Amino acid sequence: MRTLRPLPRIAGLLVGVSTLVVAPVSAGEVLLRPLAQWRWGTAISPDLAPMLLVAAVLLIAAVVAVVLARRRWPRPSEKDRATSASLDEFAIAHWVEDGQRFLKLWQERIEHLGELHDRLAAMTQEINQLRAQVSRIEELRAESLRLSQEGEALLLERDQLWSILARIGQLIQRASEARPGPVGGAAPEVGS
């Protein structure tokens, strides 16, 4: 049915064109006289008017024949319509399958994105824990450094004390060696 609608329009157009051709031919001299002023127009003779009229009539007859032949062409049967409907259903089913496949793919990607988000949250928590541990290690390192410095100071003090004690011991030993005993060589007895 869609193809029959343009044909009457074409037929009307051709009838209009042929009318434009036939009207000047019927006027004959009115159209051909101005054409005679140009060089190429001198080749047109008044005998051309009947030939243009015949051409217009043949053109109109051809248009009418095409329109009639088009109406006689077989129209699509119910089977053909059913086939085209099943093709439409097949195309729609194919689109639906494609849509479902894309939807499933997007759902998988969203699930994968959710898994990645969970992993990222877990990694963030681990990073925070590691930062806390690193800060604790830094605190322990600073404490260890402080204690080692205090230990070195204590060792230095100990060494100084040992050197003082050693000096005192030397002084005591010198004092005991330098102390002269009574003449006669015996040391006085205590308690007698």
N, CA and C atoms as an extended XYZ file, in Angstrom:
576
Properties=species:S:1:pos:R:3:atomname:S:1:resname:S:1:resid:I:1 pbc="F F F"
N         0.837       -1.201        0.000 N   MET     1
C         0.000        0.000        0.000 CA  MET     1
C         0.870        1.250        0.000 C   MET     1
N         2.012        1.169        0.611 N   ARG     2
C         2.870        2.341        0.699 CA  ARG     2
C         3.364        2.766       -0.684 C   ARG     2
N         3.634        1.802       -1.559 N   THR     3
C         4.177        2.138       -2.872 CA  THR     3
C         3.116        2.703       -3.813 C   THR     3
N         1.851        2.483       -3.532 N   LEU     4
C         0.796        3.009       -4.411 CA  LEU     4
C         0.562        4.496       -4.179 C   LEU     4
N         0.857        4.994       -3.053 N   ARG     5
C         0.618        6.413       -2.764 CA  ARG     5
C         1.498        7.333       -3.604 C   ARG     5
N         2.799        7.059       -3.801 N   PRO     6
C         3.607        7.970       -4.598 CA  PRO     6
C         3.246        7.964       -6.075 C   PRO     6
N         2.709        6.841       -6.574 N   LEU     7
C         2.409        6.780       -8.009 CA  LEU     7
C         1.374        7.808       -8.447 C   LEU     7
N         0.268        8.007       -7.752 N   PRO     8
C        -0.649        9.058       -8.199 CA  PRO     8
C         0.005       10.441       -8.155 C   PRO     8
N         0.884       10.656       -7.231 N   ARG     9
C         1.588       11.942       -7.202 CA  ARG     9
C         2.448       12.101       -8.443 C   ARG     9
N         3.155       11.001       -8.793 N   ILE    10
C         3.988       11.041       -9.996 CA  ILE    10
C         3.116       11.259      -11.220 C   ILE    10
N         1.977       10.572      -11.263 N   ALA    11
C         1.068       10.735      -12.403 CA  ALA    11
C         0.578       12.174      -12.481 C   ALA    11
N         0.223       12.759      -11.347 N   GLY    12
C        -0.223       14.163      -11.351 CA  GLY    12
C         0.887       15.085      -11.816 C   GLY    12
N         2.106       14.796      -11.405 N   LEU    13
C         3.248       15.609      -11.837 CA  LEU    13
C         3.455       15.503      -13.340 C   LEU    13
N         3.362       14.275      -13.852 N   LEU    14
C         3.551       14.095      -15.293 CA  LEU    14
C         2.417       14.737      -16.089 C   LEU    14
N         1.216       14.666      -15.583 N   VAL    15
C         0.085       15.323      -16.264 CA  VAL    15
C         0.311       16.828      -16.282 C   VAL    15
N         0.807       17.364      -15.169 N   GLY    16
C         1.082       18.809      -15.118 CA  GLY    16
C         2.163       19.203      -16.103 C   GLY    16
N         3.241       18.396      -16.177 N   VAL    17
C         4.322       18.691      -17.116 CA  VAL    17
C         3.824       18.605      -18.552 C   VAL    17
N         3.056       17.557      -18.833 N   SER    18
C         2.543       17.415      -20.204 CA  SER    18
C         1.587       18.549      -20.547 C   SER    18
N         0.846       19.051      -19.570 N   THR    19
C        -0.044       20.185      -19.816 CA  THR    19
C         0.787       21.421      -20.156 C   THR    19
N         1.904       21.578      -19.462 N   LEU    20
C         2.783       22.696      -19.775 CA  LEU    20
C         3.367       22.571      -21.177 C   LEU    20
N         3.576       21.311      -21.613 N   VAL    21
C         4.098       21.102      -22.968 CA  VAL    21
C         2.989       21.300      -24.003 C   VAL    21
N         1.807       20.792      -23.708 N   VAL    22
C         0.702       20.838      -24.680 CA  VAL    22
C         0.168       22.263      -24.834 C   VAL    22
N         0.115       23.014      -23.749 N   ALA    23
C        -0.453       24.367      -23.846 CA  ALA    23
C         0.335       25.242      -24.809 C   ALA    23
N         1.651       25.281      -24.763 N   PRO    24
C         2.360       26.095      -25.749 CA  PRO    24
C         2.237       25.545      -27.165 C   PRO    24
N         2.130       24.214      -27.278 N   VAL    25
C         1.986       23.644      -28.630 CA  VAL    25
C         0.676       24.091      -29.243 C   VAL    25
N        -0.358       24.123      -28.405 N   SER    26
C        -1.638       24.584      -28.932 CA  SER    26
C        -1.569       26.064      -29.265 C   SER    26
N        -0.722       26.771      -28.557 N   ALA    27
C        -0.556       28.183      -28.879 CA  ALA    27
C         0.322       28.335      -30.108 C   ALA    27
N         1.170       27.323      -30.385 N   GLY    28
C         1.942       27.252      -31.618 CA  GLY    28
C         2.872       28.417      -31.825 C   GLY    28
N         2.394       29.340      -32.525 N   GLU    29
C         3.166       30.499      -32.946 CA  GLU    29
C         3.626       31.334      -31.768 C   GLU    29
N         2.866       31.396      -30.714 N   VAL    30
C         3.205       32.251      -29.584 CA  VAL    30
C         4.524       31.799      -28.967 C   VAL    30
N         4.752       30.502      -28.855 N   LEU    31
C         5.984       29.989      -28.271 CA  LEU    31
C         7.116       29.980      -29.269 C   LEU    31
N         6.845       29.618      -30.501 N   LEU    32
C         7.904       29.419      -31.477 CA  LEU    32
C         8.438       30.728      -32.028 C   LEU    32
N         7.671       31.755      -32.072 N   ARG    33
C         8.129       33.035      -32.606 CA  ARG    33
C         9.279       33.616      -31.774 C   ARG    33
N         9.232       33.667      -30.412 N   PRO    34
C        10.386       34.177      -29.670 CA  PRO    34
C        11.609       33.282      -29.817 C   PRO    34
N        11.419       32.001      -30.017 N   LEU    35
C        12.544       31.094      -30.161 CA  LEU    35
C        13.286       31.331      -31.470 C   LEU    35
N        12.619       31.835      -32.469 N   ALA    36
C        13.229       32.056      -33.773 CA  ALA    36
C        14.274       33.169      -33.714 C   ALA    36
N        14.253       33.983      -32.696 N   GLN    37
C        15.228       35.068      -32.582 CA  GLN    37
C        16.627       34.533      -32.256 C   GLN    37
N        16.707       33.400      -31.606 N   TRP    38
C        18.017       32.819      -31.286 CA  TRP    38
C        18.459       31.900      -32.399 C   TRP    38
N        19.744       31.655      -32.468 N   ARG    39
C        20.287       30.807      -33.521 CA  ARG    39
C        19.736       29.401      -33.474 C   ARG    39
N        19.789       28.826      -32.270 N   TRP    40
C        19.324       27.443      -32.169 CA  TRP    40
C        17.821       27.356      -32.349 C   TRP    40
N        17.150       28.461      -32.103 N   GLY    41
C        15.696       28.473      -32.255 CA  GLY    41
C        15.244       28.465      -33.696 C   GLY    41
N        16.092       28.773      -34.648 N   THR    42
C        15.706       28.769      -36.058 CA  THR    42
C        15.539       27.363      -36.574 C   THR    42
N        16.164       26.389      -35.889 N   ALA    43
C        16.026       24.995      -36.314 CA  ALA    43
C        14.664       24.442      -35.969 C   ALA    43
N        13.932       25.091      -35.059 N   ILE    44
C        12.609       24.609      -34.667 CA  ILE    44
C        11.611       25.151      -35.684 C   ILE    44
N        10.874       24.256      -36.142 N   SER    45
C         9.875       24.675      -37.135 CA  SER    45
C         8.486       24.501      -36.552 C   SER    45
N         7.490       25.076      -37.162 N   PRO    46
C         6.118       24.903      -36.677 CA  PRO    46
C         5.642       23.471      -36.764 C   PRO    46
N         6.334       22.616      -37.525 N   ASP    47
C         5.936       21.206      -37.618 CA  ASP    47
C         6.302       20.447      -36.332 C   ASP    47
N         7.111       21.081      -35.498 N   LEU    48
C         7.524       20.451      -34.249 CA  LEU    48
C         6.375       20.425      -33.236 C   LEU    48
N         5.473       21.306      -33.327 N   ALA    49
C         4.363       21.379      -32.380 CA  ALA    49
C         3.538       20.107      -32.349 C   ALA    49
N         3.159       19.548      -33.457 N   PRO    50
C         2.392       18.290      -33.396 CA  PRO    50
C         3.227       17.142      -32.799 C   PRO    50
N         4.538       17.162      -33.037 N   MET    51
C         5.365       16.083      -32.500 CA  MET    51
C         5.449       16.187      -30.967 C   MET    51
N         5.535       17.432      -30.455 N   LEU    52
C         5.539       17.614      -29.015 CA  LEU    52
C         4.221       17.176      -28.399 C   LEU    52
N         3.119       17.435      -29.088 N   LEU    53
C         1.798       17.014      -28.622 CA  LEU    53
C         1.719       15.499      -28.559 C   LEU    53
N         2.215       14.834      -29.568 N   VAL    54
C         2.205       13.359      -29.589 CA  VAL    54
C         3.094       12.821      -28.457 C   VAL    54
N         4.255       13.446      -28.237 N   ALA    55
C         5.144       12.994      -27.169 CA  ALA    55
C         4.469       13.132      -25.811 C   ALA    55
N         3.740       14.237      -25.602 N   ALA    56
C         3.042       14.444      -24.334 CA  ALA    56
C         1.960       13.402      -24.133 C   ALA    56
N         1.226       13.086      -25.172 N   VAL    57
C         0.154       12.074      -25.070 CA  VAL    57
C         0.763       10.719      -24.762 C   VAL    57
N         1.879       10.375      -25.420 N   LEU    58
C         2.536        9.094      -25.164 CA  LEU    58
C         3.060        9.023      -23.720 C   LEU    58
N         3.568       10.132      -23.243 N   LEU    59
C         4.052       10.182      -21.861 CA  LEU    59
C         2.918        9.954      -20.874 C   LEU    59
N         1.786       10.587      -21.100 N   ILE    60
C         0.620       10.400      -20.221 CA  ILE    60
C         0.142        8.953      -20.287 C   ILE    60
N         0.112        8.370      -21.489 N   ALA    61
C        -0.319        6.973      -21.637 CA  ALA    61
C         0.643        6.043      -20.891 C   ALA    61
N         1.944        6.329      -20.943 N   ALA    62
C         2.926        5.487      -20.249 CA  ALA    62
C         2.722        5.548      -18.736 C   ALA    62
N         2.438        6.747      -18.213 N   VAL    63
C         2.203        6.893      -16.782 CA  VAL    63
C         0.965        6.117      -16.358 C   VAL    63
N        -0.092        6.224      -17.132 N   VAL    64
C        -1.331        5.497      -16.813 CA  VAL    64
C        -1.077        4.001      -16.858 C   VAL    64
N        -0.312        3.514      -17.847 N   ALA    65
C        -0.008        2.086      -17.965 CA  ALA    65
C         0.789        1.603      -16.755 C   ALA    65
N         1.740        2.402      -16.295 N   VAL    66
C         2.533        2.014      -15.131 CA  VAL    66
C         1.656        1.939      -13.889 C   VAL    66
N         0.758        2.911      -13.719 N   VAL    67
C        -0.119        2.912      -12.546 CA  VAL    67
C        -1.023        1.688      -12.571 C   VAL    67
N        -1.591        1.367      -13.706 N   LEU    68
C        -2.459        0.189      -13.804 CA  LEU    68
C        -1.670       -1.109      -13.585 C   LEU    68
N        -0.485       -1.169      -14.142 N   ALA    69
C         0.339       -2.375      -13.973 CA  ALA    69
C         0.726       -2.545      -12.504 C   ALA    69
N         0.977       -1.461      -11.860 N   ARG    70
C         1.361       -1.524      -10.441 CA  ARG    70
C         0.211       -2.043       -9.604 C   ARG    70
N        -0.979       -1.681       -9.949 N   ARG    71
C        -2.148       -2.162       -9.188 CA  ARG    71
C        -2.395       -3.639       -9.415 C   ARG    71
N        -1.977       -4.144      -10.552 N   ARG    72
C        -2.185       -5.562      -10.862 CA  ARG    72
C        -1.097       -6.453      -10.254 C   ARG    72
N         0.005       -5.884       -9.853 N   TRP    73
C         1.073       -6.696       -9.258 CA  TRP    73
C         0.553       -7.376       -8.008 C   TRP    73
N         1.036       -8.580       -7.748 N   PRO    74
C         0.509       -9.308       -6.581 CA  PRO    74
C         0.885       -8.607       -5.279 C   PRO    74
N        -0.092       -8.567       -4.433 N   ARG    75
C         0.128       -7.991       -3.112 CA  ARG    75
C         0.646       -9.081       -2.187 C   ARG    75
N         1.319       -8.675       -1.123 N   PRO    76
C         1.836       -9.700       -0.211 CA  PRO    76
C         0.699      -10.504        0.412 C   PRO    76
N         0.879      -11.808        0.428 N   SER    77
C        -0.155      -12.683        0.995 CA  SER    77
C        -0.020      -12.702        2.509 C   SER    77
N        -0.963      -13.405        3.118 N   GLU    78
C        -0.933      -13.541        4.571 CA  GLU    78
C         0.330      -14.276        5.012 C   GLU    78
N         0.757      -15.237        4.179 N   LYS    79
C         1.962      -15.996        4.499 CA  LYS    79
C         3.181      -15.060        4.494 C   LYS    79
N         3.248      -14.206        3.469 N   ASP    80
C         4.359      -13.252        3.407 CA  ASP    80
C         4.308      -12.291        4.578 C   ASP    80
N         3.112      -11.826        4.916 N   ARG    81
C         2.971      -10.927        6.061 CA  ARG    81
C         3.374      -11.626        7.353 C   ARG    81
N         2.965      -12.923        7.467 N   ALA    82
C         3.325      -13.695        8.655 CA  ALA    82
C         4.844      -13.877        8.715 C   ALA    82
N         5.445      -14.115        7.545 N   THR    83
C         6.895      -14.271        7.502 CA  THR    83
C         7.584      -12.982        7.931 C   THR    83
N         7.089      -11.851        7.423 N   SER    84
C         7.699      -10.576        7.818 CA  SER    84
C         7.446      -10.299        9.301 C   SER    84
N         6.267      -10.700        9.795 N   ALA    85
C         5.990      -10.527       11.228 CA  ALA    85
C         6.921      -11.409       12.052 C   ALA    85
N         7.148      -12.660       11.592 N   SER    86
C         8.050      -13.536       12.338 CA  SER    86
C         9.483      -13.007       12.261 C   SER    86
N         9.856      -12.395       11.124 N   LEU    87
C        11.176      -11.772       11.036 CA  LEU    87
C        11.276      -10.611       12.014 C   LEU    87
N        10.197       -9.820       12.128 N   ASP    88
C        10.183       -8.729       13.094 CA  ASP    88
C        10.299       -9.277       14.517 C   ASP    88
N         9.541      -10.370       14.780 N   GLU    89
C         9.625      -10.984       16.103 CA  GLU    89
C        11.028      -11.524       16.361 C   GLU    89
N        11.641      -12.121       15.319 N   PHE    90
C        13.000      -12.627       15.454 CA  PHE    90
C        13.965      -11.486       15.762 C   PHE    90
N        13.800      -10.367       15.047 N   ALA    91
C        14.676       -9.214       15.283 CA  ALA    91
C        14.480       -8.679       16.702 C   ALA    91
N        13.222       -8.603       17.131 N   ILE    92
C        12.943       -8.119       18.484 CA  ILE    92
C        13.524       -9.085       19.519 C   ILE    92
N        13.358      -10.385       19.263 N   ALA    93
C        13.916      -11.385       20.182 CA  ALA    93
C        15.440      -11.260       20.237 C   ALA    93
N        16.041      -11.022       19.092 N   HIS    94
C        17.503      -10.839       19.045 CA  HIS    94
C        17.911       -9.603       19.847 C   HIS    94
N        17.168       -8.525       19.704 N   TRP    95
C        17.457       -7.295       20.464 CA  TRP    95
C        17.305       -7.536       21.965 C   TRP    95
N        16.242       -8.296       22.319 N   VAL    96
C        16.012       -8.592       23.736 CA  VAL    96
C        17.164       -9.434       24.284 C   VAL    96
N        17.611      -10.442       23.501 N   GLU    97
C        18.740      -11.262       23.939 CA  GLU    97
C        19.999      -10.417       24.098 C   GLU    97
N        20.236       -9.532       23.134 N   ASP    98
C        21.393       -8.631       23.245 CA  ASP    98
C        21.278       -7.760       24.489 C   ASP    98
N        20.082       -7.238       24.732 N   GLY    99
C        19.868       -6.400       25.910 CA  GLY    99
C        20.103       -7.179       27.198 C   GLY    99
N        19.607       -8.422       27.247 N   GLN   100
C        19.817       -9.250       28.433 CA  GLN   100
C        21.298       -9.556       28.625 C   GLN   100
N        21.988       -9.842       27.511 N   ARG   101
C        23.411      -10.133       27.596 CA  ARG   101
C        24.176       -8.912       28.114 C   ARG   101
N        23.854       -7.725       27.578 N   PHE   102
C        24.516       -6.511       28.051 CA  PHE   102
C        24.174       -6.227       29.510 C   PHE   102
N        22.915       -6.469       29.905 N   LEU   103
C        22.516       -6.267       31.293 CA  LEU   103
C        23.294       -7.204       32.216 C   LEU   103
N        23.424       -8.471       31.801 N   LYS   104
C        24.169       -9.443       32.602 CA  LYS   104
C        25.639       -9.023       32.705 C   LYS   104
N        26.194       -8.565       31.590 N   LEU   105
C        27.585       -8.102       31.592 CA  LEU   105
C        27.761       -6.925       32.540 C   LEU   105
N        26.821       -5.979       32.521 N   TRP   106
C        26.911       -4.813       33.418 CA  TRP   106
C        26.743       -5.229       34.874 C   TRP   106
N        25.854       -6.205       35.127 N   GLN   107
C        25.689       -6.694       36.497 CA  GLN   107
C        26.982       -7.332       36.992 C   GLN   107
N        27.646       -8.127       36.120 N   GLU   108
C        28.909       -8.735       36.506 CA  GLU   108
C        29.955       -7.661       36.788 C   GLU   108
N        29.967       -6.634       35.951 N   ARG   109
C        30.934       -5.559       36.171 CA  ARG   109
C        30.643       -4.822       37.470 C   ARG   109
N        29.374       -4.622       37.783 N   ILE   110
C        29.007       -3.943       39.034 CA  ILE   110
C        29.412       -4.809       40.223 C   ILE   110
N        29.172       -6.136       40.120 N   GLU   111
C        29.594       -7.035       41.197 CA  GLU   111
C        31.116       -6.992       41.355 C   GLU   111
N        31.819       -7.023       40.232 N   HIS   112
C        33.283       -6.951       40.274 CA  HIS   112
C        33.725       -5.626       40.886 C   HIS   112
N        33.033       -4.569       40.558 N   LEU   113
C        33.341       -3.263       41.130 CA  LEU   113
C        33.094       -3.270       42.637 C   LEU   113
N        32.011       -3.944       43.072 N   GLY   114
C        31.742       -4.074       44.508 CA  GLY   114
C        32.856       -4.842       45.208 C   GLY   114
N        33.338       -5.937       44.565 N   GLU   115
C        34.448       -6.696       45.133 CA  GLU   115
C        35.695       -5.826       45.228 C   GLU   115
N        35.963       -5.069       44.187 N   LEU   116
C        37.129       -4.185       44.211 CA  LEU   116
C        36.995       -3.128       45.305 C   LEU   116
N        35.773       -2.635       45.493 N   HIS   117
C        35.534       -1.639       46.548 CA  HIS   117
C        35.794       -2.259       47.916 C   HIS   117
N        35.322       -3.495       48.119 N   ASP   118
C        35.564       -4.186       49.396 CA  ASP   118
C        37.065       -4.402       49.611 C   ASP   118
N        37.769       -4.832       48.548 N   ARG   119
C        39.217       -5.023       48.667 CA  ARG   119
C        39.912       -3.713       49.005 C   ARG   119
N        39.467       -2.651       48.374 N   LEU   120
C        40.058       -1.340       48.628 CA  LEU   120
C        39.824       -0.918       50.076 C   LEU   120
N        38.628       -1.177       50.588 N   ALA   121
C        38.343       -0.845       51.993 CA  ALA   121
C        39.235       -1.668       52.919 C   ALA   121
N        39.404       -2.968       52.611 N   ALA   122
C        40.263       -3.823       53.434 CA  ALA   122
C        41.710       -3.347       53.364 C   ALA   122
N        42.151       -2.979       52.164 N   MET   123
C        43.531       -2.486       52.015 CA  MET   123
C        43.718       -1.170       52.767 C   MET   123
N        42.705       -0.325       52.741 N   THR   124
C        42.783        0.935       53.486 CA  THR   124
C        42.913        0.662       54.977 C   THR   124
N        42.138       -0.304       55.477 N   GLN   125
C        42.221       -0.664       56.890 CA  GLN   125
C        43.604       -1.235       57.219 C   GLN   125
N        44.127       -2.093       56.333 N   GLU   126
C        45.463       -2.647       56.557 CA  GLU   126
C        46.514       -1.542       56.547 C   GLU   126
N        46.368       -0.592       55.625 N   ILE   127
C        47.318        0.527       55.561 CA  ILE   127
C        47.273        1.327       56.849 C   ILE   127
N        46.067        1.566       57.364 N   ASN   128
C        45.953        2.304       58.630 CA  ASN   128
C        46.607        1.531       59.774 C   ASN   128
N        46.407        0.196       59.794 N   GLN   129
C        47.038       -0.632       60.822 CA  GLN   129
C        48.559       -0.590       60.686 C   GLN   129
N        49.051       -0.679       59.440 N   LEU   130
C        50.494       -0.629       59.221 CA  LEU   130
C        51.062        0.726       59.632 C   LEU   130
N        50.326        1.790       59.356 N   ARG   131
C        50.786        3.111       59.782 CA  ARG   131
C        50.877        3.179       61.311 C   ARG   131
N        49.866        2.605       61.989 N   ALA   132
C        49.898        2.601       63.457 CA  ALA   132
C        51.100        1.792       63.952 C   ALA   132
N        51.342        0.653       63.304 N   GLN   133
C        52.491       -0.158       63.708 CA  GLN   133
C        53.806        0.563       63.434 C   GLN   133
N        53.892        1.230       62.284 N   VAL   134
C        55.114        1.965       61.957 CA  VAL   134
C        55.335        3.081       62.969 C   VAL   134
N        54.252        3.785       63.339 N   SER   135
C        54.410        4.857       64.327 CA  SER   135
C        54.819        4.266       65.679 C   SER   135
N        54.277        3.108       66.044 N   ARG   136
C        54.670        2.437       67.307 CA  ARG   136
C        56.138        2.021       67.231 C   ARG   136
N        56.568        1.499       66.066 N   ILE   137
C        57.975        1.111       65.892 CA  ILE   137
C        58.869        2.331       66.021 C   ILE   137
N        58.432        3.445       65.442 N   GLU   138
C        59.214        4.679       65.557 CA  GLU   138
C        59.311        5.124       67.017 C   GLU   138
N        58.205        5.005       67.743 N   GLU   139
C        58.222        5.357       69.163 CA  GLU   139
C        59.183        4.445       69.924 C   GLU   139
N        59.112        3.125       69.626 N   LEU   140
C        60.001        2.174       70.291 CA  LEU   140
C        61.458        2.441       69.921 C   LEU   140
N        61.711        2.778       68.676 N   ARG   141
C        63.067        3.093       68.244 CA  ARG   141
C        63.587        4.329       68.987 C   ARG   141
N        62.718        5.344       69.094 N   ALA   142
C        63.124        6.554       69.834 CA  ALA   142
C        63.389        6.204       71.294 C   ALA   142
N        62.532        5.376       71.892 N   GLU   143
C        62.720        4.957       73.291 CA  GLU   143
C        64.002        4.151       73.433 C   GLU   143
N        64.252        3.269       72.474 N   SER   144
C        65.468        2.462       72.497 CA  SER   144
C        66.698        3.346       72.377 C   SER   144
N        66.622        4.339       71.487 N   LEU   145
C        67.741        5.264       71.343 CA  LEU   145
C        67.984        6.027       72.646 C   LEU   145
N        66.884        6.478       73.264 N   ARG   146
C        67.003        7.191       74.542 CA  ARG   146
C        67.602        6.282       75.603 C   ARG   146
N        67.100        5.026       75.659 N   LEU   147
C        67.633        4.094       76.654 CA  LEU   147
C        69.092        3.764       76.378 C   LEU   147
N        69.442        3.611       75.113 N   SER   148
C        70.841        3.305       74.814 CA  SER   148
C        71.728        4.488       75.181 C   SER   148
N        71.241        5.691       74.956 N   GLN   149
C        72.019        6.871       75.368 CA  GLN   149
C        72.133        6.921       76.888 C   GLN   149
N        71.027        6.610       77.593 N   GLU   150
C        71.085        6.567       79.065 CA  GLU   150
C        72.016        5.451       79.516 C   GLU   150
N        71.967        4.299       78.817 N   GLY   151
C        72.840        3.173       79.151 CA  GLY   151
C        74.300        3.547       78.951 C   GLY   151
N        74.568        4.252       77.852 N   GLU   152
C        75.940        4.697       77.622 CA  GLU   152
C        76.371        5.661       78.731 C   GLU   152
N        75.455        6.542       79.137 N   ALA   153
C        75.778        7.471       80.226 CA  ALA   153
C        76.029        6.700       81.519 C   ALA   153
N        75.197        5.662       81.774 N   LEU   154
C        75.394        4.842       82.980 CA  LEU   154
C        76.707        4.075       82.906 C   LEU   154
N        77.023        3.559       81.724 N   LEU   155
C        78.290        2.851       81.564 CA  LEU   155
C        79.464        3.801       81.798 C   LEU   155
N        79.324        4.988       81.302 N   LEU   156
C        80.373        5.986       81.513 CA  LEU   156
C        80.518        6.292       83.006 C   LEU   156
N        79.362        6.457       83.670 N   GLU   157
C        79.397        6.701       85.123 CA  GLU   157
C        79.998        5.505       85.838 C   GLU   157
N        79.639        4.287       85.441 N   ARG   158
C        80.176        3.070       86.056 CA  ARG   158
C        81.690        3.028       85.882 C   ARG   158
N        82.102        3.326       84.611 N   ASP   159
C        83.545        3.327       84.362 CA  ASP   159
C        84.252        4.371       85.243 C   ASP   159
N        83.594        5.518       85.391 N   GLN   160
C        84.175        6.560       86.233 CA  GLN   160
C        84.246        6.091       87.690 C   GLN   160
N        83.141        5.429       88.155 N   LEU   161
C        83.128        4.910       89.513 CA  LEU   161
C        84.209        3.851       89.707 C   LEU   161
N        84.357        2.974       88.721 N   TRP   162
C        85.389        1.945       88.810 CA  TRP   162
C        86.778        2.589       88.849 C   TRP   162
N        86.932        3.602       88.047 N   SER   163
C        88.243        4.259       88.063 CA  SER   163
C        88.472        4.970       89.405 C   SER   163
N        87.418        5.533       89.995 N   ILE   164
C        87.538        6.174       91.326 CA  ILE   164
C        87.842        5.124       92.384 C   ILE   164
N        87.091        3.973       92.304 N   LEU   165
C        87.335        2.892       93.255 CA  LEU   165
C        88.756        2.345       93.101 C   LEU   165
N        89.169        2.233       91.857 N   ALA   166
C        90.532        1.751       91.613 CA  ALA   166
C        91.534        2.735       92.203 C   ALA   166
N        91.271        3.981       92.062 N   ARG   167
C        92.153        5.031       92.594 CA  ARG   167
C        92.155        4.968       94.125 C   ARG   167
N        90.960        4.796       94.707 N   ILE   168
C        90.863        4.677       96.164 CA  ILE   168
C        91.630        3.452       96.627 C   ILE   168
N        91.463        2.360       95.877 N   GLY   169
C        92.174        1.122       96.232 CA  GLY   169
C        93.672        1.338       96.169 C   GLY   169
N        94.130        2.043       95.192 N   GLN   170
C        95.554        2.322       95.064 CA  GLN   170
C        96.018        3.201       96.226 C   GLN   170
N        95.210        4.165       96.556 N   LEU   171
C        95.573        5.063       97.663 CA  LEU   171
C        95.630        4.278       98.980 C   LEU   171
N        94.662        3.358       99.178 N   ILE   172
C        94.644        2.552      100.408 CA  ILE   172
C        95.890        1.674      100.431 C   ILE   172
N        96.210        1.093       99.314 N   GLN   173
C        97.362        0.215       99.257 CA  GLN   173
C        98.643        1.024       99.518 C   GLN   173
N        98.743        2.178       98.994 N   ARG   174
C        99.926        3.020       99.231 CA  ARG   174
C        99.982        3.444      100.702 C   ARG   174
N        98.834        3.762      101.220 N   ALA   175
C        98.796        4.200      102.612 CA  ALA   175
C        99.207        3.062      103.533 C   ALA   175
N        98.775        1.870      103.243 N   SER   176
C        99.141        0.756      104.093 CA  SER   176
C       100.614        0.396      103.915 C   SER   176
N       101.162        0.581      102.817 N   GLU   177
C       102.576        0.297      102.592 CA  GLU   177
C       103.418        1.414      103.184 C   GLU   177
N       103.000        2.570      103.186 N   ALA   178
C       103.790        3.694      103.651 CA  ALA   178
C       103.694        3.841      105.166 C   ALA   178
N       102.867        3.244      105.826 N   ARG   179
C       102.709        3.390      107.259 CA  ARG   179
C       103.850        2.599      107.918 C   ARG   179
N       104.697        3.266      108.676 N   PRO   180
C       105.799        2.545      109.307 CA  PRO   180
C       105.340        1.854      110.598 C   PRO   180
N       105.838        0.760      110.816 N   GLY   181
C       105.516        0.032      112.008 CA  GLY   181
C       106.421        0.482      113.171 C   GLY   181
N       106.219        0.043      114.518 N   PRO   182
C       107.081        0.436      115.627 CA  PRO   182
C       108.495       -0.103      115.417 C   PRO   182
N       109.316        0.512      116.039 N   VAL   183
C       110.718        0.146      115.904 CA  VAL   183
C       110.874       -1.222      116.585 C   VAL   183
N       111.426       -1.999      116.095 N   GLY   184
C       111.618       -3.324      116.621 CA  GLY   184
C       110.917       -4.323      115.762 C   GLY   184
N       110.163       -3.878      114.869 N   GLY   185
C       109.604       -4.708      113.818 CA  GLY   185
C       108.293       -5.348      114.108 C   GLY   185
N       107.817       -5.355      115.321 N   ALA   186
C       106.556       -6.037      115.518 CA  ALA   186
C       105.469       -5.023      115.638 C   ALA   186
N       104.388       -5.390      115.140 N   ALA   187
C       103.223       -4.484      115.180 CA  ALA   187
C       102.579       -4.671      116.531 C   ALA   187
N       102.069       -3.608      117.098 N   PRO   188
C       101.452       -3.750      118.409 CA  PRO   188
C       100.243       -4.678      118.315 C   PRO   188
N       100.053       -5.385      119.316 N   GLU   189
C        98.949       -6.308      119.350 CA  GLU   189
C        97.744       -5.612      119.867 C   GLU   189
N        96.716       -5.990      119.329 N   VAL   190
C        95.490       -5.352      119.729 CA  VAL   190
C        94.919       -6.163      120.871 C   VAL   190
N        94.478       -5.556      121.884 N   GLY   191
C        93.814       -6.205      122.972 CA  GLY   191
C        94.756       -6.679      124.056 C   GLY   191
N        96.019       -6.439      124.021 N   SER   192
C        96.833       -6.934      125.099 CA  SER   192
C        97.044       -5.886      126.118 C   SER   192
